[in-house]
Amino acid sequence: MNDYYLNLEILRQGLRWKRLSEFLVKEEIVKKNLIRLSESLISSISIPVYLLRKRNTVSGPVTQQVWDYFLENIDDGKRGVSA
């Protein structure tokens, strides 16, 4: 989401975790409404990512580069659809 303040409200409501700029959450951290996750914890978290696009649609060069980058860097054997 592009609305940082909406993201902050989602955090306040406990609906999910987010990565936000410190200036947006500093007060909430001081008030102990939010906690900062350590880098070691974050690096151990595995999050599924789903990459979707319409079949039979021509992609522009940048979109194709992003698609190819993800396909080349996925190494879990769970690819549902090839390029």
C-alpha positions in Angstrom: 0.0 0.0 0.0 1.2 3.5 -0.8 -0.6 5.2 2.1 1.9 5.1 5.0 -0.6 6.2 7.6 -3.1 3.6 6.6 -0.3 1.0 6.9 0.4 2.4 10.4 -3.2 2.0 11.3 -3.2 -1.6 10.1 -0.2 -2.2 12.4 -2.0 -0.6 15.3 -5.0 -2.9 14.8 -2.7 -5.9 14.8 -3.9 -7.1 11.4 -0.4 -7.8 10.0 3.3 -6.9 10.1 4.8 -4.3 7.9 8.1 -2.7 7.1 7.8 1.1 7.6 10.1 4.0 8.0 11.2 4.6 11.6 9.9 8.2 11.7 6.4 6.8 11.2 6.5 4.2 14.0 9.0 5.7 16.5 6.3 7.1 18.8 4.3 3.8 18.7 7.5 1.9 19.6 8.2 4.3 22.5 4.6 3.8 23.7 5.1 0.1 23.4 2.2 -0.2 21.0 4.5 -1.7 18.4 7.7 -3.7 18.6 10.7 -3.7 16.3 11.7 -7.2 15.0 15.4 -7.9 15.2 17.3 -8.6 11.9 18.2 -12.1 13.0 14.5 -12.9 13.5 13.5 -11.3 10.2 16.2 -13.3 8.3 14.8 -16.5 9.7 11.3 -15.9 8.5 10.2 -17.5 5.3 7.3 -15.8 3.5 5.5 -17.2 0.4 5.5 -14.9 -2.6 3.0 -15.4 -5.4 3.9 -13.9 -8.8 0.9 -13.8 -11.2 0.3 -12.5 -14.7 -2.2 -13.1 -17.4 -1.5 -15.8 -19.9 -1.1 -14.8 -23.6 -0.4 -11.2 -22.7 2.8 -9.6 -24.0 4.9 -8.1 -21.2 6.9 -4.9 -21.6 10.7 -5.2 -21.2 10.8 -4.1 -17.5 7.9 -6.5 -16.6 9.7 -9.3 -18.4 13.0 -8.6 -16.6 11.2 -8.6 -13.2 9.4 -11.9 -14.1 12.6 -13.5 -15.3 14.5 -12.4 -12.1 12.0 -14.0 -9.8 11.9 -17.2 -11.9 15.7 -17.5 -11.8 15.8 -16.9 -8.1 13.1 -19.3 -7.0 14.6 -22.4 -5.7 11.9 -24.3 -3.9 10.7 -26.7 -6.6 7.1 -25.3 -6.3 6.8 -23.4 -9.5 3.3 -23.6 -10.7 3.7 -22.1 -14.1 6.7 -21.6 -16.2 7.7 -18.4 -18.0 
